Amino acid sequence: MKIRGPVPGAIGRPLAIAGPAVAIIAVQLVFFPMDIGFILQGATIGLLTALLAVGMAMIYRANRVLNFSQADLGYVPGLVGVMLVAITGLNYFIGFITGLAAAIVLGALVEALIIRRFFRSPRLILTVVTLGLSQMLAFGALYTAQLWDAPSRSQRVDFPWEMRFEIGGVIFREEFVVAWILGPLAMAAVMIFLRGTMLGTAIRAAADSADRAALLGVPVNRLHTIVWSVASTLAFVAIWLRAGIIGLPVGSAISFGILLRALAALMLGNLTNLPAIAASAIALGVLETGIVVNGGSSFENDAVLAAVIIVSLLVRSLLVATDTRADTDSTSTWQASEEVRPVPVELRRVREVQMVRSALAAIVLTTILVLPHLLGTADLIKATAVVIFGIIGISVIVLTGWAGQVSLGQMAFVAFGAAVTAKLTNEWNVDLTLALAASAAVGAFVAIVVGLPALRQRGLFLAVTSLGFSLATTSYFLNEDFWVGSWVHDNKFARVPLLGRLDIDSPIRMYYVALVGLGIILVAMRGVRRTRTGRVLLALRENEPAGQTFGINPLRAKLTGFALSGGVAAFAGGLFAYNLEIYDAGSFAPERSIEVFTMAVIGGLGSLAGGVIGAVYLKGMQWFLPRDWQFFASGVGVLAVLLVIPSGVGGLLFRLRDFWLRWVARRKDLIVPSLLADVAPTPSEEAEILGGTP
């Protein structure tokens, strides 16, 4: 980490470790004071988060990716151990050792069977893989609970030796003592392992440059397997201690909030500073306990957590230089868009190509026009939602596929659009067309406001900043419990006739309105792609320094991409609220933003159609396939798609198209350079080009 300005090393290192934690504790002491007993209780809860965050930091060092499945890695073996003790009645220590062994094996299997296959893939793809892995592990945990026929409630494991004492008015049991001993020991063991052993030194060397370490004979794959096993072990210890203190939920997945808290600590520790990460997690636990003790709600907790993430990253952008070669290389691994080529000019007038294109267009158009007449009311509302999610997917394509900026908070802009449309149409009786235009303008403005400070970050840091903003939006900015969200209209409302004449109160008419909206966005964004703005965004995505030499202003161009993406997302949000006839904050939670990002990657970031294809695949399968087939849209389906076709479903379709076009070109004896540039020529083609005999 390169610090801006002359900060002495003797001061800078302790400040980097303790500074964030001290600042958080200072906020707690000033605004949320409490007795020492509650401080100790909060520190204990923060200690559990620290174990998860340290495991995420190890995986980030090894694979340069955020592991969104970190909590689930510990949940599955933790559930096995808890079931053995709570349901089967085995000894506490036998359950712990069995779960520990299962965690070690699970981490190794996940790395060897799944993560290793994506070692050379862009980090963008690997991030989605961890999201799919999280869903798959959550399903495995639910299946594990069914093996014991366990009731759907929280299960506890009690330490065999009873202990009970009081500190500052808070009663502590033996499980807290176990956490105070086992938690620090686990983290100390990790520190000693990384700093004091040859294997740890090799892991740190491989984390700096895996390719260089491999050239020197370091077994990188084996080291990564060890890292994932250690991370899984830390997650298991956190889950096990949680089961003793507050219980382990059975029949439901681990809360997304636990992952967000670990993520906040990870950011405060700059992703790799393990002591700072642990100290920050403990301080966050104290702060959250202070908020609860002082009568704060869960929304206030989320708002404070979002503020911590955003402020810490902004401070980092001011103090830490991000223009080093390492940062540039790390950022480039997040650019995973493979541009889809249009049909070559040489083949557009070929009769077979024209006939097939016309036939496919007719089939698609007929399907989308006839489909609503074959569906019931509930399914028709879902089909309309799929169309709207296609627009949201296009907004992700614009930001990530064109501008190369990774956003995990896209649903925040959708939420602003939904809130504005609900307010204008219901209370001010504004026509839907004007409301959607206003929503798009608000979304673009909010995106620019977020983008101005956030674009100082790169790659992963920008993604986490946007995720923090998404959390702040649903918990604070658009929450009517706070003054900033008091204007939000979250009651049921009726649809206003379109243009004052066209009644759209029926689901089928709303479907066609959404379909027209999708068409408008596709035409508009396709036009932008062909303008200088679109070419500039793609040029900066591929090589920002080279673009600057041609006089391109990177900040202005990226803000344009943010504004376009935010405007499209807010436009979709207005349609979303109109489809449901209500603004529902739960529809725009941070989990939904991550789901939308996954949807766009699955559909393919190389074309606007990828956003629509991803929505049809993910949402269509979730809502319309029989229950036995819905696993294709689950974590297992996501992993299967990315294992076979890393470019997504859309990428596969366009590759099949190119394969057929090559066949047509060869039949017609046409040489099409844009199609043959990335495939080996046949002997006859080689002879024709170079001369001689085949």
TORVOPA-213101 format. One record per residue (C-alpha): residue in one letter; x, y, z. Coordinates in steps of 0.05 Angstrom, whole numbers, plus 5000, padded with zeros to 4 digits. Layout:
residues N
AXYZ;...
//
This chain:
residues 694
M500050005000;K502950664979;I501051255024;R500151944994;G504452435031;P510252375081;V507451915134;P513151595175;G513150835175;A513550815252;I506951195254;G503650965190;R503450225206;P500350275276;L495550795248;A493450325192;I492249765242;A488850125299;G486250765266;P479650495239;A477950115303;V479650725347;A475351175303;I469350695308;I470050635383;A470351385389;V463751445351;Q460650935397;L463051285460;V460451965437;F453751785404;F451951095433;P454951045504;M453750405545;D456550025605;I462649585603;G458548945603;F455149125537;I461849335508;L464648645524;Q458448315495;G459048715430;A466448555425;T464847815430;I459847865373;G464948265333;L470047715346;L465747225308;T465347705250;A472947785253;L473947035242;L469747075178;A473247705154;V480247425165;G478346815124;M475747265068;A482347655070;M486447025061;I482346815001;Y482947514972;R490447494978;A490646814944;N485446914889;R484347674887;V476847574894;L471547704947;N468947034972;F461447144981;S460846415003;Q465246515065;A459746455116;D456645855081;L463345495081;G462845485156;Y455245395160;V455144695128;P460444365173;G457944775232;L450944505222;V453643795219;G457243885286;V451244235318;M446443685295;L451043155324;V450943495392;A443943795396;I439943255360;T444042615364;G446642765434;L454042645422;N459442955465;Y460943695454;F468243565435;I466543005387;G461643465351;F466844015348;I472343555320;T467643245269;G465443935244;L472644175243;A474743585200;A468743695154;A470744435146;I477844255126;V475443745075;L470044205048;G474844785037;A479744335000;L474244024956;V471344704938;E478144974916;A480244344878;L473644204843;I470844894830;I475445494844;R481545194809;R477645124744;F477045884743;F484246044761;R485446394694;S478546694689;P477247444702;R475847604775;L468947844753;I467147124733;L470246834796;T466147314839;V459847054807;V462346344819;T462946484894;L455746754892;G453346114860;L457545714909;S454146074966;Q447245864941;M449545154930;L452445095000;A446045395030;F442044854993;G446944335021;A445844595091;L438244545084;Y438943835059;T443543675117;A438343925166;Q433143475133;L437442865145;W436542965220;D429243175212;A431043775254;P425644285273;S426144955237;R428645355296;S435245585325;Q439545035354;R444645135410;V450644745434;D452144805508;F459144735534;P459444155584;W462144575641;E457245085668;M459445785686;R455546415700;F457947105722;E455947835715;I459948435688;G456949125685;G449848885691;V450548365636;I450447615652;F455547195615;R455546435607;E460845925593;E459945995518;F462646705521;V468846465556;V469845935502;A469346485449;W474346925486;I479346345487;L478045985421;G477046595376;P483646945391;L487346285390;A484646135320;M486846805294;A493546775329;A494746095298;V493346375229;M498146965240;I503546495265;F502346025207;L502946575155;R508846935187;G512746385222;T512645775176;M515745625108;L508845435082;G506046105104;T511746465070;A510346085006;I502946265011;R504547005018;A509446974960;A504346624915;A499147144934;D503647704908;S504747364841;A502146664828;D505446614760;R512246824785;A511646344844;A509845774797;L515945924754;L520245864817;G517445174831;V512345364884;P506244894883;V501145454876;N495045004868;R496744614932;L497745264970;H491045534947;T487744894972;I490845005040;V488545725040;W481345525026;S481644985080;V484145495131;A478745995111;S473445455117;T476145265185;L475745995210;A468646035184;F466845395220;V469745645286;A465646285279;I459245895265;W460645405322;L461745965372;R455446315347;A451445675359;G453645695432;I452246435444;I446046595404;G444345945369;L444845705297;P438845775250;V436245125221;G431845115159;S434145795134;A440546065104;I445546495141;S443547225142;F446547665087;G447948185142;I453347745172;L457047755105;L456248515100;R459248615168;A465248185151;L465848575086;A465849235123;A471548995168;L475248745106;M474849425074;L477249785137;G483349325137;N484749475063;L483148745046;T489948465068;N491848765135;L489548195181;P490648545249;A486849165224;I481248725197;A480448355263;A480648995304;S475549345259;A470748755263;I470948765338;A469949515340;L463949455292;G460848945339;V461549435397;L458449995356;E452549575334;T451249355405;G451450085426;I446150255374;V441549695399;V442549875472;N440750595458;G434250385425;G436550385352;S433149955300;S436049455250;F435349995197;E439850455236;N444849885243;D444849795167;A445450545155;V451450595201;L454649975169;A453650275100;A456750935123;V462750565151;I463850205084;I463150835042;V467151305087;S472750815096;L473550715022;L473251455007;V478551585060;R482751035029;S482051364960;L484652014989;L490551725028;V492651124986;A495551174917;T491850734868;D495950854806;T501250334819;R502549774770;A499849254818;D493249624824;T492749704749;D494048964738;S489048784792;T483849234761;S484848944691;T482848254717;W475848524730;Q474648694657;A471148084628;S467048344570;E467847994504;E465048454450;V459848104406;R461048234332;P455148404287;V453647984225;P459348144176;V457648604118;E459848064069;L454247604093;R448448074106;R445748024035;V446647274029;R439746964019;E440446424073;V442746924124;Q436947404109;M431846834112;V434446564179;R434747264210;S427747424187;A425046754212;L428346834280;A425747544287;A418747304269;I419046734319;V421447184376;L416447734360;T410647244355;T412546914421;I412947554461;L406447814432;V402447174439;L405346964507;P401047404552;H394647114522;L396746424546;L398446604618;G394246714680;T394247354719;A399747154768;D404246884714;L402947494671;I405347954727;K411647524732;A412647554656;T412248314660;A417448304715;V422047884671;V421548424617;I423148954669;F429048564696;G431548534624;I431849304625;I435649274691;G440448774660;I441649264603;S443549794654;V448849314682;I451449184611;V452349934600;L456250024664;T460249384668;G460349134596;W461749814564;A465050244617;G468549674652;Q466049904721;V463749364769;S457449544808;L454149114861;G448949644879;Q444849714816;M438249604851;A439250244890;F438050644826;V432050194810;A429350364880;F429951114867;G426251034801;A420750634834;A419951134891;V419651734844;T414551414798;A410151194856;K410351894885;L408952274820;T403451834792;N399751714857;E400152384893;W401152874836;N397252494783;V402952544733;D402552134669;L406851514668;T411051754609;L413052384646;A414052004711;L418751514676;A422652084645;A423252424713;S425351764745;A430751664693;A433252374705;V433452264780;G436951594771;A442251924726;F443252484777;V443951994836;A448851574795;I453152184781;V453052384855;V455151674874;G460151634817;L463952264833;P467251994896;A466451254880;L470351294814;R476651444854;Q476250694869;R477950144821;G475449434809;L473449104874;F473549744915;L468450074869;A464049454873;V464049474949;T462750224950;S456550124906;L454249544951;G454850005012;F450750534976;S445450014960;L444949825033;A444450565053;T438950685002;T434050155027;S435550255101;Y436051015104;F435251445042;L428651135020;N426250925088;E420151325112;D422351225185;F427751755173;W426852465151;V430652365085;G425651835064;S419352155091;W417052325020;V416851604998;H409851334982;D409750595000;N402250474999;K398150124945;F396350584887;A392250534823;R395250614754;V393851274719;P391351204646;L397151274598;L397151954562;G390552084597;R386751604550;L389650894548;D387350484607;I392950024632;D389749744694;S389849024668;P396148584673;I396248444598;R396449184581;M401949304633;Y405848744599;Y405549104532;V407549764565;A413649424595;L415249104528;V414949784494;G419550064548;L424549504535;G424349654461;I425550394473;I431550254517;L434549754468;V433950234410;A436650824451;M442550444480;R444250144413;G444450844384;V448951074441;R453550484428;R454650734357;T456251444377;R462851734401;T460451644473;G459850894465;R466550834430;V469951244484;L467150804539;L469650174505;A476450494491;L477450684564;R475249984585;E480549674542;N486250164556;E485150784598;P492251074591;A492051004515;G485251354514;Q488051934554;T493452044502;F487952194452;G485052744496;I479452334529;N477452554599;P476751894637;L472652184694;R467652524648;A466951894606;K465951434666;L460851914696;T457151884630;G457051134636;F454551184707;A449151684687;L446751254629;S446650624672;G443150974730;G437951284684;V436250614651;A435850264719;A431250814747;F426850764685;A426150024699;G424650184772;G418750614751;L415850054710;F417249564767;A413149984817;Y407550064766;N407249324753;L406449164827;E402449794840;I406549924902;Y413550144923;D416449574965;A423349704995;G424448955005;S424748854929;F431149284925;A435248984982;P442848904971;E441848154957;R437648344897;S443348774870;I448048184872;E442847754838;V442048264782;F449648284773;T449747524768;M444047554719;A447848014672;V454247594675;I450246954660;G446947294601;G453547554574;L456648244582;G458648304510;S451948544482;L445648894503;A441748254488;G445747924544;G441848324596;V435248064569;I437847354560;G440347354632;A433547584658;V429847054617;Y434646514641;L435046684715;K428246984730;G424546594678;M427045934705;Q425846144777;W418546324764;F416145884707;L419745214710;P417044644752;R420144594821;D424443994801;W427644394746;Q428745054782;F435644844806;F438145064737;A437045784761;S440145644829;G447445644850;V448444964818;G445745234752;V450145854754;L456345434767;A454544954712;V453545514661;L460045864679;L464045204679;V461745044608;I460845744578;P464646284617;S462046804568;G454846654590;V448646404555;G448746994507;G456046854490;L454246134473;L448546354427;F452946844390;R458546324382;L453545844352;R451346404305;D458646524284;F459645774273;W453745764226;L456046394190;R462846084178;W459345474148;V455345934102;A461546324082;R465245684063;R459245434023;K459046093985;D466646113977;L466846774014;I472847004055;V470347384116;P476447634156;S472347824218;L469747104224;L476246744206;A480947164249;D480046734311;V479646044279;A484745634241;P483445624165;T482144974128;P487744714082;S483944954021;E483045654050;E490345684070;A492445473999;E487846003968;I490746554012;L498046354010;G498346003942;G500445293926;T496844643936;P492744443998;
//
